[in-house]
């Protein structure tokens, strides 16, 4: 279908995540958004040991296939590595939105991680005028929900969506994310 809006979905980390966990999130997004959207779901290299050295080039390669108006979505550590890559290697296209889902904040107040630590002024380093949405389930036991607040502090222009009763996988239901994407 010509004219379908591109959505790049970056998986989280962990053995089997692409095929056994985050595939359900990508499928939910496909169902919720319908045929007007082209959901791209690349497999990240070394998913059981995510690193910026491996994932940064793969994310850059994936964003290089996008056209203007695409939306990028990252789940869990995939969201952290996505946002880090967007700052370190900005894409050559104008994005319509950046969406983080249950992403750990790596940096001051969050998790340690020298390789892909996020700067306190993260918002100033991201493309101006691009809407940024941070979704986090309040029942997430993998990444504390407080990390959504850390992103909101580092990216003042971000919209934080704290979802009651939702876990790290948001119950495998990205309808809230789809609602935001359709509204762009």
Backbone as CSV, one residue per row, in Angstrom:
resi,resn,N_x,N_y,N_z,CA_x,CA_y,CA_z,C_x,C_y,C_z
1,UNK,0.857,-1.186,0.000,0.000,0.000,0.000,0.898,1.243,0.000
2,UNK,0.689,2.116,-0.951,1.467,3.346,-1.054,0.960,4.341,-0.020
3,UNK,1.896,5.083,0.572,1.517,6.115,1.508,1.347,5.639,2.940
4,UNK,1.740,4.401,3.217,1.637,3.919,4.599,2.681,4.615,5.446
5,UNK,2.298,4.992,6.635,3.206,5.677,7.554,4.138,4.660,8.205
6,UNK,5.412,4.952,8.233,6.402,4.037,8.786,6.511,4.175,10.296
7,UNK,6.569,3.023,10.957,6.820,2.957,12.395,7.933,1.943,12.590
8,UNK,9.026,2.398,13.175,10.150,1.521,13.498,10.048,1.151,14.966
9,UNK,9.953,-0.150,15.251,9.839,-0.646,16.621,11.129,-1.369,16.990
10,UNK,11.840,-0.839,17.988,13.089,-1.438,18.467,12.784,-2.268,19.708
11,UNK,13.129,-3.531,19.641,12.879,-4.492,20.710,13.694,-4.202,21.957
12,UNK,13.302,-4.831,23.050,14.083,-4.804,24.277,15.161,-5.880,24.240
13,UNK,15.933,-5.969,25.315,17.039,-6.923,25.382,16.686,-8.150,26.192
14,UNK,17.469,-9.188,26.006,17.294,-10.442,26.727,17.166,-11.598,25.749
15,UNK,17.623,-12.752,26.151,17.571,-13.931,25.289,16.131,-14.227,24.878
16,UNK,15.904,-14.351,23.584,14.587,-14.687,23.064,13.589,-13.551,22.994
17,UNK,13.998,-12.354,23.327,13.050,-11.228,23.384,12.369,-10.951,22.048
18,UNK,13.122,-10.968,20.962,12.538,-10.638,19.654,11.393,-11.577,19.301
19,UNK,11.583,-12.874,19.488,10.592,-13.860,19.042,9.586,-14.268,20.111
20,UNK,9.938,-14.121,21.385,9.077,-14.651,22.454,8.416,-13.598,23.334
21,UNK,8.831,-12.349,23.246,8.278,-11.309,24.118,7.799,-10.099,23.327
22,UNK,8.755,-9.394,22.725,8.398,-8.128,22.090,7.665,-8.298,20.765
23,UNK,7.665,-9.518,20.216,6.848,-9.766,19.034,5.376,-9.501,19.339
24,UNK,4.974,-9.752,20.580,3.581,-9.500,20.978,3.287,-7.998,20.988
25,UNK,4.284,-7.193,21.361,4.106,-5.738,21.331,4.028,-5.233,19.893
26,UNK,4.914,-5.729,19.042,4.887,-5.319,17.633,3.560,-5.742,16.991
27,UNK,3.100,-6.955,17.314,1.818,-7.421,16.776,0.662,-6.556,17.275
28,UNK,0.697,-6.163,18.541,-0.339,-5.298,19.099,-0.369,-3.968,18.343
29,UNK,0.801,-3.415,18.087,0.878,-2.146,17.358,0.320,-2.313,15.940
30,UNK,0.661,-3.421,15.285,0.128,-3.684,13.939,-1.405,-3.749,13.959
31,UNK,-1.941,-4.498,14.924,-3.398,-4.639,15.028,-4.057,-3.291,15.290
32,UNK,-3.521,-2.559,16.259,-4.137,-1.295,16.668,-4.047,-0.215,15.588
33,UNK,-2.935,-0.181,14.850,-2.755,0.871,13.850,-3.351,0.514,12.500
34,UNK,-3.418,-0.755,12.185,-4.035,-1.176,10.929,-3.150,-0.985,9.715
35,UNK,-3.778,-1.134,8.556,-3.061,-1.162,7.278,-2.466,0.166,6.846
36,UNK,-2.832,1.257,7.490,-2.296,2.567,7.113,-0.859,2.761,7.605
37,UNK,-0.360,1.794,8.393,0.978,1.905,8.976,1.821,0.690,8.610
38,UNK,3.084,0.952,8.350,4.063,-0.095,8.058,4.949,-0.249,9.289
39,UNK,4.726,-1.313,10.053,5.490,-1.551,11.283,6.732,-2.343,10.924
40,UNK,7.882,-1.747,11.150,9.157,-2.426,10.921,9.697,-2.887,12.273
41,UNK,10.111,-4.150,12.340,10.522,-4.766,13.598,11.811,-5.561,13.381
42,UNK,12.939,-4.846,13.274,14.203,-5.547,13.014,14.714,-6.287,14.254
43,UNK,15.412,-7.369,14.013,16.063,-8.115,15.093,17.378,-7.403,15.434
44,UNK,17.564,-7.104,16.704,18.800,-6.467,17.143,19.878,-7.537,17.374
45,UNK,21.119,-7.188,17.068,22.210,-8.156,17.233,22.532,-8.385,18.708
46,UNK,22.819,-9.634,19.059,23.196,-9.935,20.442,22.136,-9.504,21.426
47,UNK,20.886,-9.893,21.174,19.790,-9.409,22.015,19.958,-9.795,23.481
48,UNK,20.686,-10.868,23.749,20.871,-11.302,25.135,21.895,-10.460,25.880
49,UNK,22.648,-9.610,25.160,23.648,-8.749,25.783,23.673,-7.407,25.050
50,UNK,22.613,-6.590,25.225,22.530,-5.342,24.469,23.674,-4.387,24.808
51,UNK,24.236,-3.819,23.758,25.300,-2.832,23.947,25.147,-1.757,22.872
52,UNK,25.637,-0.574,23.169,25.583,0.495,22.179,26.485,0.153,20.997
53,UNK,27.616,-0.519,21.263,28.543,-0.882,20.186,27.849,-1.752,19.137
54,UNK,26.980,-2.656,19.565,26.285,-3.541,18.626,24.964,-2.942,18.133
55,UNK,24.194,-2.386,19.055,22.855,-1.922,18.688,22.860,-0.558,18.017
56,UNK,23.783,0.333,18.385,23.825,1.671,17.784,23.877,1.625,16.263
57,UNK,24.842,0.867,15.674,24.885,0.778,14.212,23.626,0.128,13.618
58,UNK,23.074,-0.876,14.306,21.859,-1.534,13.800,20.672,-0.568,13.823
59,UNK,20.563,0.224,14.871,19.477,1.214,14.950,19.674,2.289,13.882
60,UNK,20.912,2.747,13.696,21.188,3.740,12.651,20.855,3.199,11.268
61,UNK,21.182,1.936,11.035,20.869,1.300,9.754,19.353,1.244,9.544
62,UNK,18.632,0.923,10.604,17.167,0.854,10.506,16.561,2.238,10.268
63,UNK,17.057,3.262,10.957,16.502,4.611,10.758,16.853,5.151,9.378
64,UNK,17.949,4.658,8.783,18.346,5.108,7.448,17.346,4.655,6.383
65,UNK,16.512,3.668,6.693,15.510,3.187,5.732,14.204,3.973,5.825
66,UNK,14.113,4.859,6.797,12.874,5.596,7.040,12.782,6.851,6.180
67,UNK,11.562,7.249,5.914,11.322,8.508,5.227,10.853,9.559,6.219
68,UNK,10.754,10.789,5.759,10.251,11.861,6.619,8.861,11.491,7.141
69,UNK,8.599,11.843,8.394,7.305,11.579,8.993,7.201,10.231,9.680
70,UNK,8.294,9.486,9.740,8.274,8.190,10.412,8.250,8.381,11.928
71,UNK,7.796,7.340,12.600,7.738,7.317,14.069,8.671,6.223,14.543
72,UNK,9.463,6.508,15.569,10.331,5.496,16.144,9.858,5.170,17.550
73,UNK,9.819,3.865,17.855,9.339,3.367,19.141,10.395,2.406,19.671
74,UNK,10.756,2.542,20.943,11.699,1.617,21.551,11.163,1.084,22.857
75,UNK,11.269,-0.237,23.042,10.809,-0.870,24.271,11.992,-1.233,25.153
76,UNK,11.859,-0.955,26.443,12.835,-1.325,27.466,14.216,-0.784,27.086
77,UNK,15.254,-1.622,27.186,16.598,-1.142,26.868,16.697,-0.741,25.397
78,UNK,15.810,-1.279,24.561,15.762,-0.834,23.170,15.387,0.635,23.061
79,UNK,14.529,1.112,23.963,14.194,2.530,24.008,15.372,3.374,24.452
80,UNK,16.095,2.872,25.453,17.275,3.583,25.941,18.327,3.697,24.841
81,UNK,18.580,2.592,24.154,19.577,2.602,23.079,19.091,3.387,21.871
82,UNK,17.785,3.389,21.622,17.228,4.196,20.534,17.475,5.675,20.797
83,UNK,17.125,6.149,21.977,17.266,7.583,22.266,18.737,7.989,22.282
84,UNK,19.587,7.102,22.800,21.032,7.373,22.794,21.540,7.475,21.352
85,UNK,21.087,6.574,20.489,21.515,6.584,19.092,21.005,7.821,18.368
86,UNK,19.779,8.242,18.660,19.237,9.441,18.010,20.057,10.684,18.341
87,UNK,20.632,10.705,19.544,21.486,11.829,19.927,22.869,11.690,19.295
88,UNK,23.449,10.503,19.369,24.821,10.284,18.880,24.904,10.253,17.355
89,UNK,23.876,9.720,16.716,23.854,9.573,15.257,22.483,9.991,14.731
90,UNK,22.183,11.283,14.711,20.850,11.726,14.287,20.515,11.227,12.877
91,UNK,19.294,10.790,12.672,18.904,10.325,11.334,18.810,11.498,10.361
92,UNK,18.857,11.174,9.081,18.781,12.196,8.035,17.348,12.535,7.653
93,UNK,16.384,12.063,8.449,14.979,12.321,8.152,14.355,13.103,9.301
94,UNK,13.219,13.701,9.011,12.456,14.389,10.042,11.458,13.395,10.627
95,UNK,11.630,13.106,11.899,10.738,12.168,12.567,9.445,12.857,12.981
96,UNK,8.349,12.090,13.000,7.068,12.622,13.461,6.933,12.477,14.966
97,UNK,7.628,11.480,15.551,7.574,11.281,17.003,8.615,10.261,17.431
98,UNK,8.991,10.385,18.695,9.854,9.420,19.380,9.033,8.892,20.547
99,UNK,8.927,7.559,20.647,8.124,6.937,21.698,8.987,5.931,22.459
100,UNK,9.026,6.093,23.772,9.737,5.154,24.632,8.718,4.398,25.468
101,UNK,8.886,3.080,25.565,7.971,2.235,26.325,8.777,1.469,27.377
102,UNK,8.523,1.748,28.648,9.187,1.059,29.760,10.707,1.092,29.642
103,UNK,11.220,2.221,29.216,12.664,2.347,28.993,13.393,2.722,30.281
104,UNK,14.451,1.987,30.616,15.243,2.385,31.774,16.018,3.663,31.460
105,UNK,16.087,4.542,32.428,16.909,5.740,32.290,18.296,5.385,32.794
106,UNK,19.275,5.477,31.927,20.651,5.157,32.292,21.384,6.482,32.462
107,UNK,21.680,6.806,33.712,22.329,8.076,34.017,21.959,8.520,35.414
108,UNK,22.194,9.790,35.702,21.979,10.342,37.038,20.578,10.039,37.566
109,UNK,20.515,9.349,38.699,19.253,9.003,39.329,18.673,7.683,38.857
110,UNK,19.154,7.180,37.717,18.653,5.925,37.145,19.666,4.814,37.301
111,UNK,19.739,3.985,36.309,20.668,2.857,36.336,22.051,3.287,35.884
112,UNK,23.087,2.687,36.453,24.443,2.962,35.980,24.664,2.285,34.631
113,UNK,25.564,2.817,33.859,25.877,2.219,32.559,26.687,3.177,31.725
114,UNK,27.965,3.142,31.890,28.832,4.118,31.226,28.709,4.098,29.706
115,UNK,28.485,2.919,29.133,28.502,2.819,27.675,27.397,3.641,27.007
116,UNK,26.219,3.692,27.603,25.161,4.484,26.977,24.416,5.337,27.995
117,UNK,25.192,5.998,28.843,24.617,6.920,29.821,23.983,8.105,29.095
118,UNK,22.797,8.480,29.565,22.066,9.581,28.963,22.393,10.883,29.687
119,UNK,22.611,11.962,28.956,22.948,13.242,29.586,21.741,13.891,30.253
120,UNK,22.000,14.693,31.249,20.939,15.390,31.974,20.166,16.357,31.070
121,UNK,20.812,16.872,30.031,20.171,17.813,29.095,19.713,17.104,27.817
122,UNK,19.280,15.879,27.947,18.895,15.048,26.810,17.910,15.754,25.873
123,UNK,16.935,16.419,26.432,15.918,17.092,25.619,16.493,18.103,24.649
124,UNK,17.537,18.812,25.067,18.150,19.824,24.205,18.925,19.203,23.047
125,UNK,19.269,17.919,23.165,20.070,17.248,22.144,19.220,16.518,21.103
126,UNK,17.928,16.400,21.370,17.027,15.713,20.453,16.487,16.700,19.418
127,UNK,16.004,16.189,18.294,15.507,17.092,17.238,14.403,18.021,17.752
128,UNK,14.555,19.298,17.495,13.579,20.292,17.943,12.232,20.056,17.275
129,UNK,11.171,20.208,18.045,9.829,20.129,17.510,9.276,18.723,17.324
130,UNK,10.068,17.697,17.615,9.588,16.320,17.468,8.925,15.896,18.778
131,UNK,7.645,15.519,18.747,6.974,15.076,19.971,7.654,13.823,20.540
132,UNK,7.787,13.808,21.847,8.404,12.677,22.539,7.416,12.192,23.590
133,UNK,7.135,10.887,23.550,6.190,10.281,24.483,6.878,9.159,25.236
134,UNK,6.704,9.169,26.555,7.295,8.163,27.431,6.153,7.416,28.118
135,UNK,6.031,6.125,27.832,4.998,5.277,28.428,5.639,4.357,29.450
136,UNK,4.991,4.225,30.605,5.521,3.324,31.634,4.377,2.772,32.475
137,UNK,4.361,1.458,32.624,3.365,0.816,33.473,3.715,0.994,34.936
138,UNK,2.730,1.336,35.742,2.988,1.559,37.171,3.210,0.261,37.939
139,UNK,2.940,-0.886,37.309,3.194,-2.184,37.942,4.449,-2.842,37.376
140,UNK,5.299,-2.071,36.722,6.533,-2.595,36.131,7.506,-2.986,37.245
141,UNK,7.861,-4.263,37.327,8.824,-4.723,38.337,10.217,-4.879,37.738
142,UNK,10.359,-4.701,36.418,11.657,-4.808,35.759,12.389,-3.466,35.717
143,UNK,11.671,-2.428,35.382,12.222,-1.067,35.346,11.301,-0.215,36.218
144,UNK,11.833,0.359,37.298,10.972,1.144,38.194,10.228,2.254,37.443
145,UNK,8.943,2.425,37.733,8.164,3.479,37.082,8.754,4.875,37.267
146,UNK,9.566,5.065,38.300,10.208,6.368,38.524,11.102,6.766,37.347
147,UNK,11.513,5.804,36.529,12.362,6.131,35.376,11.619,7.020,34.382
148,UNK,10.296,6.910,34.316,9.526,7.809,33.448,9.718,9.255,33.893
149,UNK,9.764,9.466,35.200,10.005,10.808,35.730,11.406,11.311,35.420
150,UNK,12.371,10.411,35.421,13.745,10.798,35.073,13.818,11.239,33.615
151,UNK,13.114,10.525,32.748,13.054,10.962,31.339,12.357,12.313,31.233
152,UNK,11.268,12.487,31.961,10.534,13.757,31.909,11.409,14.921,32.382
153,UNK,12.266,14.663,33.351,13.173,15.702,33.839,14.261,16.006,32.802
154,UNK,14.805,14.970,32.170,15.884,15.151,31.195,15.362,15.651,29.845
155,UNK,14.083,15.398,29.575,13.452,15.834,28.321,12.188,16.616,28.700
156,UNK,12.339,17.896,29.052,11.189,18.669,29.533,10.013,18.712,28.562
157,UNK,10.282,18.579,27.272,9.205,18.622,26.282,8.487,17.281,26.130
158,UNK,8.929,16.250,26.827,8.318,14.918,26.715,6.963,14.865,27.414
159,UNK,6.116,14.012,26.894,4.809,13.728,27.492,4.933,12.375,28.188
160,UNK,4.783,12.348,29.501,4.883,11.096,30.261,3.490,10.501,30.436
161,UNK,3.378,9.224,30.106,2.116,8.486,30.236,2.353,7.360,31.237
162,UNK,1.860,7.542,32.455,2.023,6.523,33.502,0.725,5.722,33.548
163,UNK,0.849,4.422,33.293,-0.329,3.584,33.093,-0.584,2.665,34.283
164,UNK,-1.647,2.911,35.043,-1.984,2.066,36.193,-2.291,0.634,35.756
165,UNK,-1.882,-0.317,36.588,-2.198,-1.715,36.341,-1.432,-2.356,35.203
166,UNK,-0.455,-1.675,34.651,0.298,-2.198,33.498,1.708,-2.558,33.932
167,UNK,2.236,-3.654,33.363,3.558,-4.152,33.708,4.600,-3.693,32.684
168,UNK,5.762,-4.340,32.718,6.859,-3.969,31.821,6.481,-4.131,30.351
169,UNK,5.660,-5.114,30.053,5.216,-5.347,28.679,3.889,-4.631,28.392
170,UNK,3.444,-3.806,29.322,2.157,-3.098,29.220,1.018,-4.078,28.934
171,UNK,1.141,-5.297,29.487,0.104,-6.304,29.264,0.017,-6.735,27.808
172,UNK,1.138,-6.571,27.063,1.192,-6.869,25.619,0.124,-6.104,24.843
173,UNK,-0.189,-4.903,25.306,-1.244,-4.085,24.727,-0.709,-2.665,24.511
174,UNK,-0.446,-2.333,23.258,0.060,-0.992,22.945,-1.033,-0.085,22.383
175,UNK,-2.278,-0.313,22.800,-3.380,0.527,22.317,-3.184,1.992,22.716
176,UNK,-2.641,2.244,23.912,-2.394,3.634,24.332,-1.345,4.294,23.438
177,UNK,-0.330,3.533,23.089,0.714,4.035,22.192,0.105,4.309,20.813
178,UNK,-0.703,3.372,20.319,-1.344,3.532,19.010,-2.244,4.764,18.956
179,UNK,-2.958,5.017,20.047,-3.826,6.199,20.106,-3.014,7.480,19.916
180,UNK,-1.865,7.556,20.571,-0.988,8.720,20.417,-0.469,8.807,18.978
181,UNK,-0.026,7.682,18.435,0.524,7.675,17.067,-0.543,8.103,16.061
182,UNK,-1.752,7.601,16.193,-2.814,7.996,15.255,-3.126,9.484,15.350
183,UNK,-2.881,10.080,16.502,-3.161,11.502,16.692,-2.090,12.436,16.161
184,UNK,-1.023,11.888,15.631,0.072,12.737,15.139,-0.256,13.338,13.778
